[in-house]
Amino acid sequence: MGFKCGIVGLPNVGKSTLFNALTETQAAQAANYPFCTIEPNIGNVAVPDARLDRLAAIAGSQKIIPTQLAFVDIAGLVRGASKGEGLGNQFLGNIREVDAIVHVLRCFENDDIQHVDNKVDPIADAETVETELMLSDLESLEKRVPAAQKKAAQGDKESKLIASVLGQALELLREGKPARLVVPGDEEEARVFKQAQLLTSKPVLYVCNVEEECAASGNAFSARVFEKAVAEGAQAVVVSAAIESELVGMDGAERMEYLEELGLHETGLARVIRAGYELLHLLTFFTVGPKEARAWTVHKGATAPNAAGEIHSDFEKGFIRAETIAYDDFVTLGGESKAREAGKLRAEGKAYVVQDGDVMHFLHS
């Protein structure tokens, strides 16, 4: 299962610098002028999880394979993007393909780095991008909803469903509110809503790019962004893209020493990755053996057959049962065989809902 987080923001806020640090490459050209990123760059990033290393050590696994998220670096948006300004239509199309939006906001002063509006105001920047996304959705729905209503009046059931769900989104957008505030009533409504691929339906993570000395505690700019995130039900994290760039060339020991000097316990990127994982309502289950210990990703609420299908589609089709051990039991008892002896290995059927940290072995026909 692939999950993509699209990194968006105005030009020169640190998007490409953040992306380069995330993927530990220079795949995205970082430069001090607008539109230096024209094609979206995609980087797969391992999700930090200390539990995987612990499981591998207990099982003596030869190989460790973490679960991953994909980050897409999308070129800087500008006012008028919904009308095609600054290659906006192309950029908006790239956003449409992602599962969540990571919105990088400039929360630092620096006279040497140009701001498109010649002022540092992360709230105004966020509103500029959000407005362009809403305008794009509004234009789309003002064509689609009347067409669906017309077909619905002729008795078409699917069109009636589309007109109802997207009609709710259209009303919100006309009020200046994002489509993500729509609450589908059932699975069919959720399907229609998801298929619409509305830009403002996607969950948002605000990344406050601050100066180095504020990386641990944030600053006045980032405090305002956190207030905005709370009010919207979104998430926010503080990162110094400059620090993350410095960390790229360091080994593990050097990184920890450098972070400690700055009063940090982990990298900002680790917080971004974890927050993106949580934003998408994902959880991790593990498969562990002498050959490899591996982390897998599923949505919260996934069943045992769904989890089996992440490994191979045939496992889901021929699912019989899942032998499951809770992470804490696996670690406390010292592995699978001892967990089995202690009665902590459970045989779970098709209705079992996977829990974060489950160590699973699937039996299938």
Contacts in CASP RR format, 6 or more apart in sequence:
PFRMAT RR
TARGET T0000
AUTHOR 0000-0000-0000
METHOD contacts of the structure
MODEL  1
MGFKCGIVGLPNVGKSTLFNALTETQAAQAANYPFCTIEPNIGNVAVPDA
RLDRLAAIAGSQKIIPTQLAFVDIAGLVRGASKGEGLGNQFLGNIREVDA
IVHVLRCFENDDIQHVDNKVDPIADAETVETELMLSDLESLEKRVPAAQK
KAAQGDKESKLIASVLGQALELLREGKPARLVVPGDEEEARVFKQAQLLT
SKPVLYVCNVEEECAASGNAFSARVFEKAVAEGAQAVVVSAAIESELVGM
DGAERMEYLEELGLHETGLARVIRAGYELLHLLTFFTVGPKEARAWTVHK
GATAPNAAGEIHSDFEKGFIRAETIAYDDFVTLGGESKAREAGKLRAEGK
AYVVQDGDVMHFLHS
1 297 0 8 1.000
1 298 0 8 1.000
1 310 0 8 1.000
2 70 0 8 1.000
2 297 0 8 1.000
3 69 0 8 1.000
3 70 0 8 1.000
3 99 0 8 1.000
3 100 0 8 1.000
3 280 0 8 1.000
3 282 0 8 1.000
3 297 0 8 1.000
4 42 0 8 1.000
4 69 0 8 1.000
4 70 0 8 1.000
4 71 0 8 1.000
4 72 0 8 1.000
4 97 0 8 1.000
4 98 0 8 1.000
4 99 0 8 1.000
4 100 0 8 1.000
5 69 0 8 1.000
5 70 0 8 1.000
5 71 0 8 1.000
5 72 0 8 1.000
5 98 0 8 1.000
5 99 0 8 1.000
5 100 0 8 1.000
5 101 0 8 1.000
5 102 0 8 1.000
5 205 0 8 1.000
5 276 0 8 1.000
5 279 0 8 1.000
5 280 0 8 1.000
6 71 0 8 1.000
6 72 0 8 1.000
6 73 0 8 1.000
6 74 0 8 1.000
6 94 0 8 1.000
6 95 0 8 1.000
6 98 0 8 1.000
6 100 0 8 1.000
6 101 0 8 1.000
6 102 0 8 1.000
7 15 0 8 1.000
7 18 0 8 1.000
7 19 0 8 1.000
7 71 0 8 1.000
7 72 0 8 1.000
7 73 0 8 1.000
7 74 0 8 1.000
7 102 0 8 1.000
7 104 0 8 1.000
8 15 0 8 1.000
8 74 0 8 1.000
8 76 0 8 1.000
8 77 0 8 1.000
8 95 0 8 1.000
8 101 0 8 1.000
8 102 0 8 1.000
8 103 0 8 1.000
8 104 0 8 1.000
8 129 0 8 1.000
9 15 0 8 1.000
9 76 0 8 1.000
9 77 0 8 1.000
9 103 0 8 1.000
9 104 0 8 1.000
9 105 0 8 1.000
9 125 0 8 1.000
9 129 0 8 1.000
10 76 0 8 1.000
10 77 0 8 1.000
10 78 0 8 1.000
10 106 0 8 1.000
10 115 0 8 1.000
10 116 0 8 1.000
10 117 0 8 1.000
10 125 0 8 1.000
10 128 0 8 1.000
10 129 0 8 1.000
11 33 0 8 1.000
11 34 0 8 1.000
11 35 0 8 1.000
11 36 0 8 1.000
11 76 0 8 1.000
11 78 0 8 1.000
11 116 0 8 1.000
12 32 0 8 1.000
12 33 0 8 1.000
12 34 0 8 1.000
12 106 0 8 1.000
12 113 0 8 1.000
12 114 0 8 1.000
12 115 0 8 1.000
12 116 0 8 1.000
13 104 0 8 1.000
13 105 0 8 1.000
13 106 0 8 1.000
13 125 0 8 1.000
13 209 0 8 1.000
14 30 0 8 1.000
14 104 0 8 1.000
14 106 0 8 1.000
14 209 0 8 1.000
14 241 0 8 1.000
15 37 0 8 1.000
15 73 0 8 1.000
15 74 0 8 1.000
15 76 0 8 1.000
15 104 0 8 1.000
16 28 0 8 1.000
16 29 0 8 1.000
16 30 0 8 1.000
16 31 0 8 1.000
16 36 0 8 1.000
16 37 0 8 1.000
16 73 0 8 1.000
17 30 0 8 1.000
17 241 0 8 1.000
17 242 0 8 1.000
17 244 0 8 1.000
17 245 0 8 1.000
18 104 0 8 1.000
18 207 0 8 1.000
18 209 0 8 1.000
18 239 0 8 1.000
18 241 0 8 1.000
18 244 0 8 1.000
18 269 0 8 1.000
18 272 0 8 1.000
19 27 0 8 1.000
19 28 0 8 1.000
19 41 0 8 1.000
19 43 0 8 1.000
19 71 0 8 1.000
19 73 0 8 1.000
20 26 0 8 1.000
20 27 0 8 1.000
20 28 0 8 1.000
20 30 0 8 1.000
20 245 0 8 1.000
20 248 0 8 1.000
21 241 0 8 1.000
21 244 0 8 1.000
21 245 0 8 1.000
21 247 0 8 1.000
21 248 0 8 1.000
21 269 0 8 1.000
22 43 0 8 1.000
22 45 0 8 1.000
22 71 0 8 1.000
22 244 0 8 1.000
22 269 0 8 1.000
22 272 0 8 1.000
22 273 0 8 1.000
23 41 0 8 1.000
23 43 0 8 1.000
23 44 0 8 1.000
23 45 0 8 1.000
23 71 0 8 1.000
24 248 0 8 1.000
24 249 0 8 1.000
25 43 0 8 1.000
27 41 0 8 1.000
27 43 0 8 1.000
27 73 0 8 1.000
28 37 0 8 1.000
28 41 0 8 1.000
28 73 0 8 1.000
29 36 0 8 1.000
29 37 0 8 1.000
30 36 0 8 1.000
32 112 0 8 1.000
32 113 0 8 1.000
32 114 0 8 1.000
33 114 0 8 1.000
34 76 0 8 1.000
34 78 0 8 1.000
34 86 0 8 1.000
34 116 0 8 1.000
35 75 0 8 1.000
35 76 0 8 1.000
35 86 0 8 1.000
35 87 0 8 1.000
36 75 0 8 1.000
37 73 0 8 1.000
37 74 0 8 1.000
37 75 0 8 1.000
37 76 0 8 1.000
38 75 0 8 1.000
38 87 0 8 1.000
39 75 0 8 1.000
40 72 0 8 1.000
40 73 0 8 1.000
40 74 0 8 1.000
40 75 0 8 1.000
40 94 0 8 1.000
41 72 0 8 1.000
41 73 0 8 1.000
42 70 0 8 1.000
42 71 0 8 1.000
42 72 0 8 1.000
42 73 0 8 1.000
43 70 0 8 1.000
43 71 0 8 1.000
43 72 0 8 1.000
44 68 0 8 1.000
44 69 0 8 1.000
44 70 0 8 1.000
44 71 0 8 1.000
45 68 0 8 1.000
45 69 0 8 1.000
45 70 0 8 1.000
45 71 0 8 1.000
45 269 0 8 1.000
45 273 0 8 1.000
46 66 0 8 1.000
46 67 0 8 1.000
46 68 0 8 1.000
46 273 0 8 1.000
47 66 0 8 1.000
47 67 0 8 1.000
47 68 0 8 1.000
47 69 0 8 1.000
47 273 0 8 1.000
47 274 0 8 1.000
47 277 0 8 1.000
47 284 0 8 1.000
47 295 0 8 1.000
47 297 0 8 1.000
48 66 0 8 1.000
48 266 0 8 1.000
48 270 0 8 1.000
48 273 0 8 1.000
48 274 0 8 1.000
49 66 0 8 1.000
49 67 0 8 1.000
49 284 0 8 1.000
49 295 0 8 1.000
51 284 0 8 1.000
51 286 0 8 1.000
51 327 0 8 1.000
51 357 0 8 1.000
52 64 0 8 1.000
52 66 0 8 1.000
52 286 0 8 1.000
52 293 0 8 1.000
52 294 0 8 1.000
52 295 0 8 1.000
53 64 0 8 1.000
54 331 0 8 1.000
55 61 0 8 1.000
55 286 0 8 1.000
55 288 0 8 1.000
55 293 0 8 1.000
55 327 0 8 1.000
55 330 0 8 1.000
55 331 0 8 1.000
55 359 0 8 1.000
56 64 0 8 1.000
56 288 0 8 1.000
56 293 0 8 1.000
58 288 0 8 1.000
58 330 0 8 1.000
58 331 0 8 1.000
58 334 0 8 1.000
58 335 0 8 1.000
59 288 0 8 1.000
59 289 0 8 1.000
59 290 0 8 1.000
59 293 0 8 1.000
59 335 0 8 1.000
59 336 0 8 1.000
60 289 0 8 1.000
60 290 0 8 1.000
61 288 0 8 1.000
61 289 0 8 1.000
61 290 0 8 1.000
61 291 0 8 1.000
61 292 0 8 1.000
61 293 0 8 1.000
62 290 0 8 1.000
62 291 0 8 1.000
62 292 0 8 1.000
63 291 0 8 1.000
63 292 0 8 1.000
63 293 0 8 1.000
64 292 0 8 1.000
64 293 0 8 1.000
64 294 0 8 1.000
65 292 0 8 1.000
65 293 0 8 1.000
65 294 0 8 1.000
65 295 0 8 1.000
66 295 0 8 1.000
67 284 0 8 1.000
67 295 0 8 1.000
67 296 0 8 1.000
67 297 0 8 1.000
68 297 0 8 1.000
69 273 0 8 1.000
69 276 0 8 1.000
69 277 0 8 1.000
71 102 0 8 1.000
72 94 0 8 1.000
72 97 0 8 1.000
72 98 0 8 1.000
74 91 0 8 1.000
74 94 0 8 1.000
74 95 0 8 1.000
75 87 0 8 1.000
75 90 0 8 1.000
75 91 0 8 1.000
75 94 0 8 1.000
76 91 0 8 1.000
77 88 0 8 1.000
77 91 0 8 1.000
77 92 0 8 1.000
77 128 0 8 1.000
77 129 0 8 1.000
77 132 0 8 1.000
78 85 0 8 1.000
78 86 0 8 1.000
78 88 0 8 1.000
78 116 0 8 1.000
78 128 0 8 1.000
79 85 0 8 1.000
79 128 0 8 1.000
79 131 0 8 1.000
79 132 0 8 1.000
80 86 0 8 1.000
80 88 0 8 1.000
80 132 0 8 1.000
80 135 0 8 1.000
81 88 0 8 1.000
81 89 0 8 1.000
81 91 0 8 1.000
81 92 0 8 1.000
81 132 0 8 1.000
81 136 0 8 1.000
82 88 0 8 1.000
82 92 0 8 1.000
82 132 0 8 1.000
82 133 0 8 1.000
82 135 0 8 1.000
82 136 0 8 1.000
82 139 0 8 1.000
83 135 0 8 1.000
88 132 0 8 1.000
92 132 0 8 1.000
92 133 0 8 1.000
92 136 0 8 1.000
92 199 0 8 1.000
95 101 0 8 1.000
95 133 0 8 1.000
95 199 0 8 1.000
95 202 0 8 1.000
96 197 0 8 1.000
96 199 0 8 1.000
97 197 0 8 1.000
98 202 0 8 1.000
99 202 0 8 1.000
99 280 0 8 1.000
100 202 0 8 1.000
100 203 0 8 1.000
100 204 0 8 1.000
100 205 0 8 1.000
100 276 0 8 1.000
100 279 0 8 1.000
100 280 0 8 1.000
101 202 0 8 1.000
101 203 0 8 1.000
101 204 0 8 1.000
101 205 0 8 1.000
102 205 0 8 1.000
102 207 0 8 1.000
102 272 0 8 1.000
102 276 0 8 1.000
103 126 0 8 1.000
103 129 0 8 1.000
103 204 0 8 1.000
103 205 0 8 1.000
103 206 0 8 1.000
103 207 0 8 1.000
104 207 0 8 1.000
104 209 0 8 1.000
105 122 0 8 1.000
105 125 0 8 1.000
105 126 0 8 1.000
105 206 0 8 1.000
105 207 0 8 1.000
105 208 0 8 1.000
105 209 0 8 1.000
105 221 0 8 1.000
105 225 0 8 1.000
106 115 0 8 1.000
106 120 0 8 1.000
106 122 0 8 1.000
106 125 0 8 1.000
106 209 0 8 1.000
106 221 0 8 1.000
107 120 0 8 1.000
107 122 0 8 1.000
107 208 0 8 1.000
107 209 0 8 1.000
107 210 0 8 1.000
107 214 0 8 1.000
107 218 0 8 1.000
107 219 0 8 1.000
107 221 0 8 1.000
107 222 0 8 1.000
107 225 0 8 1.000
107 238 0 8 1.000
108 120 0 8 1.000
108 209 0 8 1.000
108 210 0 8 1.000
108 211 0 8 1.000
108 214 0 8 1.000
108 219 0 8 1.000
108 221 0 8 1.000
109 120 0 8 1.000
109 211 0 8 1.000
110 211 0 8 1.000
117 124 0 8 1.000
117 125 0 8 1.000
117 128 0 8 1.000
120 221 0 8 1.000
122 208 0 8 1.000
122 221 0 8 1.000
122 222 0 8 1.000
122 224 0 8 1.000
122 225 0 8 1.000
123 224 0 8 1.000
123 225 0 8 1.000
123 228 0 8 1.000
126 206 0 8 1.000
126 225 0 8 1.000
126 228 0 8 1.000
130 178 0 8 1.000
130 200 0 8 1.000
133 178 0 8 1.000
133 199 0 8 1.000
133 200 0 8 1.000
134 173 0 8 1.000
134 176 0 8 1.000
134 178 0 8 1.000
134 199 0 8 1.000
134 200 0 8 1.000
136 199 0 8 1.000
137 169 0 8 1.000
137 173 0 8 1.000
137 179 0 8 1.000
137 198 0 8 1.000
137 199 0 8 1.000
137 200 0 8 1.000
137 201 0 8 1.000
138 170 0 8 1.000
138 173 0 8 1.000
138 174 0 8 1.000
140 198 0 8 1.000
141 166 0 8 1.000
141 167 0 8 1.000
141 169 0 8 1.000
141 170 0 8 1.000
141 173 0 8 1.000
141 198 0 8 1.000
142 170 0 8 1.000
144 162 0 8 1.000
144 166 0 8 1.000
144 196 0 8 1.000
145 163 0 8 1.000
145 166 0 8 1.000
145 167 0 8 1.000
145 170 0 8 1.000
148 159 0 8 1.000
148 160 0 8 1.000
148 162 0 8 1.000
148 163 0 8 1.000
148 166 0 8 1.000
149 159 0 8 1.000
149 163 0 8 1.000
150 159 0 8 1.000
151 159 0 8 1.000
151 163 0 8 1.000
152 159 0 8 1.000
152 160 0 8 1.000
152 162 0 8 1.000
152 163 0 8 1.000
161 188 0 8 1.000
161 189 0 8 1.000
161 192 0 8 1.000
162 192 0 8 1.000
164 189 0 8 1.000
165 182 0 8 1.000
165 184 0 8 1.000
165 189 0 8 1.000
165 192 0 8 1.000
165 193 0 8 1.000
165 196 0 8 1.000
166 192 0 8 1.000
166 193 0 8 1.000
166 196 0 8 1.000
168 182 0 8 1.000
169 179 0 8 1.000
169 182 0 8 1.000
169 193 0 8 1.000
169 196 0 8 1.000
169 198 0 8 1.000
169 201 0 8 1.000
172 178 0 8 1.000
172 179 0 8 1.000
172 181 0 8 1.000
172 182 0 8 1.000
173 179 0 8 1.000
173 200 0 8 1.000
178 200 0 8 1.000
178 201 0 8 1.000
179 198 0 8 1.000
179 199 0 8 1.000
179 200 0 8 1.000
179 201 0 8 1.000
180 200 0 8 1.000
180 201 0 8 1.000
180 202 0 8 1.000
180 203 0 8 1.000
180 204 0 8 1.000
182 193 0 8 1.000
182 201 0 8 1.000
184 190 0 8 1.000
184 192 0 8 1.000
184 193 0 8 1.000
193 201 0 8 1.000
194 201 0 8 1.000
203 234 0 8 1.000
203 279 0 8 1.000
203 280 0 8 1.000
204 229 0 8 1.000
204 232 0 8 1.000
204 234 0 8 1.000
204 235 0 8 1.000
204 279 0 8 1.000
205 234 0 8 1.000
205 235 0 8 1.000
205 236 0 8 1.000
205 237 0 8 1.000
205 272 0 8 1.000
205 275 0 8 1.000
205 276 0 8 1.000
205 279 0 8 1.000
206 225 0 8 1.000
206 226 0 8 1.000
206 228 0 8 1.000
206 229 0 8 1.000
206 234 0 8 1.000
206 235 0 8 1.000
206 236 0 8 1.000
206 237 0 8 1.000
207 236 0 8 1.000
207 237 0 8 1.000
207 239 0 8 1.000
207 272 0 8 1.000
208 218 0 8 1.000
208 221 0 8 1.000
208 222 0 8 1.000
208 225 0 8 1.000
208 226 0 8 1.000
208 236 0 8 1.000
208 237 0 8 1.000
208 238 0 8 1.000
208 239 0 8 1.000
209 239 0 8 1.000
209 240 0 8 1.000
209 241 0 8 1.000
210 218 0 8 1.000
210 219 0 8 1.000
210 221 0 8 1.000
210 222 0 8 1.000
210 238 0 8 1.000
210 239 0 8 1.000
210 240 0 8 1.000
211 219 0 8 1.000
211 240 0 8 1.000
211 242 0 8 1.000
212 240 0 8 1.000
212 242 0 8 1.000
212 243 0 8 1.000
212 262 0 8 1.000
214 222 0 8 1.000
214 238 0 8 1.000
214 240 0 8 1.000
215 238 0 8 1.000
215 239 0 8 1.000
215 240 0 8 1.000
215 243 0 8 1.000
215 262 0 8 1.000
215 264 0 8 1.000
215 268 0 8 1.000
216 262 0 8 1.000
216 263 0 8 1.000
216 264 0 8 1.000
217 238 0 8 1.000
218 238 0 8 1.000
222 236 0 8 1.000
222 238 0 8 1.000
225 236 0 8 1.000
226 236 0 8 1.000
228 234 0 8 1.000
228 236 0 8 1.000
229 235 0 8 1.000
229 236 0 8 1.000
235 275 0 8 1.000
235 276 0 8 1.000
235 278 0 8 1.000
235 279 0 8 1.000
237 268 0 8 1.000
237 271 0 8 1.000
237 272 0 8 1.000
237 275 0 8 1.000
238 268 0 8 1.000
238 271 0 8 1.000
239 268 0 8 1.000
239 269 0 8 1.000
239 271 0 8 1.000
239 272 0 8 1.000
240 268 0 8 1.000
243 262 0 8 1.000
243 264 0 8 1.000
243 268 0 8 1.000
244 267 0 8 1.000
244 268 0 8 1.000
244 269 0 8 1.000
246 258 0 8 1.000
247 255 0 8 1.000
247 258 0 8 1.000
247 259 0 8 1.000
247 267 0 8 1.000
247 269 0 8 1.000
250 258 0 8 1.000
255 267 0 8 1.000
259 265 0 8 1.000
259 266 0 8 1.000
259 267 0 8 1.000
277 297 0 8 1.000
280 299 0 8 1.000
281 299 0 8 1.000
281 300 0 8 1.000
282 297 0 8 1.000
282 298 0 8 1.000
282 299 0 8 1.000
282 300 0 8 1.000
283 297 0 8 1.000
283 298 0 8 1.000
283 299 0 8 1.000
283 300 0 8 1.000
283 302 0 8 1.000
283 354 0 8 1.000
283 355 0 8 1.000
283 356 0 8 1.000
283 357 0 8 1.000
284 295 0 8 1.000
284 296 0 8 1.000
284 297 0 8 1.000
284 356 0 8 1.000
284 357 0 8 1.000
285 295 0 8 1.000
285 296 0 8 1.000
285 298 0 8 1.000
285 307 0 8 1.000
285 354 0 8 1.000
285 355 0 8 1.000
285 356 0 8 1.000
285 357 0 8 1.000
285 358 0 8 1.000
285 359 0 8 1.000
285 360 0 8 1.000
286 293 0 8 1.000
286 294 0 8 1.000
286 295 0 8 1.000
286 296 0 8 1.000
286 327 0 8 1.000
286 357 0 8 1.000
286 358 0 8 1.000
286 359 0 8 1.000
286 360 0 8 1.000
287 293 0 8 1.000
287 294 0 8 1.000
287 296 0 8 1.000
287 311 0 8 1.000
287 359 0 8 1.000
287 360 0 8 1.000
287 361 0 8 1.000
288 294 0 8 1.000
288 330 0 8 1.000
288 336 0 8 1.000
288 359 0 8 1.000
289 336 0 8 1.000
296 307 0 8 1.000
296 310 0 8 1.000
296 311 0 8 1.000
297 310 0 8 1.000
298 306 0 8 1.000
298 307 0 8 1.000
298 310 0 8 1.000
298 354 0 8 1.000
299 306 0 8 1.000
300 356 0 8 1.000
301 353 0 8 1.000
301 354 0 8 1.000
302 353 0 8 1.000
302 354 0 8 1.000
303 350 0 8 1.000
303 351 0 8 1.000
303 352 0 8 1.000
303 353 0 8 1.000
303 354 0 8 1.000
304 319 0 8 1.000
304 321 0 8 1.000
304 322 0 8 1.000
304 324 0 8 1.000
304 348 0 8 1.000
304 349 0 8 1.000
304 350 0 8 1.000
304 351 0 8 1.000
304 352 0 8 1.000
304 354 0 8 1.000
304 360 0 8 1.000
304 362 0 8 1.000
305 316 0 8 1.000
305 319 0 8 1.000
305 350 0 8 1.000
306 316 0 8 1.000
306 354 0 8 1.000
307 322 0 8 1.000
307 354 0 8 1.000
307 360 0 8 1.000
307 362 0 8 1.000
308 315 0 8 1.000
308 316 0 8 1.000
308 319 0 8 1.000
308 322 0 8 1.000
308 362 0 8 1.000
308 364 0 8 1.000
309 315 0 8 1.000
309 316 0 8 1.000
311 362 0 8 1.000
314 364 0 8 1.000
315 362 0 8 1.000
315 364 0 8 1.000
317 364 0 8 1.000
318 364 0 8 1.000
318 365 0 8 1.000
319 349 0 8 1.000
319 350 0 8 1.000
319 362 0 8 1.000
319 364 0 8 1.000
320 363 0 8 1.000
320 364 0 8 1.000
320 365 0 8 1.000
321 347 0 8 1.000
321 348 0 8 1.000
321 349 0 8 1.000
321 362 0 8 1.000
321 363 0 8 1.000
322 347 0 8 1.000
322 348 0 8 1.000
322 349 0 8 1.000
322 352 0 8 1.000
322 360 0 8 1.000
322 361 0 8 1.000
322 362 0 8 1.000
322 363 0 8 1.000
323 345 0 8 1.000
323 346 0 8 1.000
323 347 0 8 1.000
323 348 0 8 1.000
323 360 0 8 1.000
323 361 0 8 1.000
323 362 0 8 1.000
323 363 0 8 1.000
324 345 0 8 1.000
324 346 0 8 1.000
324 347 0 8 1.000
324 348 0 8 1.000
324 352 0 8 1.000
324 358 0 8 1.000
324 359 0 8 1.000
324 360 0 8 1.000
324 361 0 8 1.000
325 335 0 8 1.000
325 336 0 8 1.000
325 339 0 8 1.000
325 344 0 8 1.000
325 345 0 8 1.000
325 346 0 8 1.000
325 358 0 8 1.000
325 359 0 8 1.000
325 360 0 8 1.000
326 344 0 8 1.000
326 355 0 8 1.000
326 357 0 8 1.000
326 358 0 8 1.000
326 359 0 8 1.000
327 357 0 8 1.000
327 358 0 8 1.000
327 359 0 8 1.000
329 339 0 8 1.000
329 342 0 8 1.000
329 344 0 8 1.000
330 336 0 8 1.000
330 339 0 8 1.000
330 359 0 8 1.000
333 339 0 8 1.000
333 342 0 8 1.000
333 344 0 8 1.000
336 345 0 8 1.000
336 359 0 8 1.000
336 361 0 8 1.000
339 345 0 8 1.000
354 360 0 8 1.000
END
